[in-house]
Amino acid sequence: MRKMSVSGQCRCGRLRFVLREGPIAFYLCHCTKCQAESGSAFGQSMAVRREAIDDVTGPAKDHTIEHED
């Protein structure tokens, strides 16, 4: 993985983190659930190694969105 240092946060800003490596995957989803969640034409997500996330502050928890096929 490519080394980097990028800070980020959740949508509400309560959870902050630093990403030390590039993502494994980045993708956009155009399903209606992701559109409603993001308030735009798509939702965006990326997969990263857990070890690449550093300096986490705020409430962290897993979040899963179920999609119908």
N, C-alpha and C positions, 0 to 999 in steps of 0.2 A: 504494500500500500504506500501511496505517496504521503510523505510527512507534511503536515500543515498545522496551523493554529487559527481556528475560526471560532468566534463566540456565537452563541445562538440562544434562543429562548422559545418557550411555548407561546401559543397565541395570546394568552392572557398576561404573559410576562412574569408570572410567579416562579417558574422554573427556568434557571439559567445554567448554561454548560459551556465547555470548551471542547471542540472536536479537534483531535490531534492527528487524524489520518483522513484521507479521502474516503468517500463512501464506497461500499461494495456495489450498490445499485441505487439509482435515482429514477423515479417514474412518476408519471401523471396519470390520474384516473378520471374518466369523464362520466362515470355512472351517476345517477341522480342522487344517491346517498352522499357521495363525495362532493357533488355540486352544492347540496344543501349544507353540508358541514363547513365548507370553505366560503360559501357565499359567492362563488365564481363559477366559471365553466368547467373547472376541474379541481381536484384535490391533489396535492403533491406529497410525496413520501420518499424517504431514502432509508436504506439499510446500512448500518455501520457496525463494526465490531464493538462489543461492549467495552473492551479494553481501550478503545480509541476515545472514549468519552471521559472527560476530566473536569475537575472543579465544579461539580454539580451543587447548586444551591436551590433550595425550595422543595416543594412536595413532588416526589417522583413516584409514578405508578405505571404499570402496564395498561395499555389501552388497545382494545381489539374491536374492530368494526366487522360485523358479519355481513357478507354480501351474498345475495341470491344470484344464481346463474340463470 
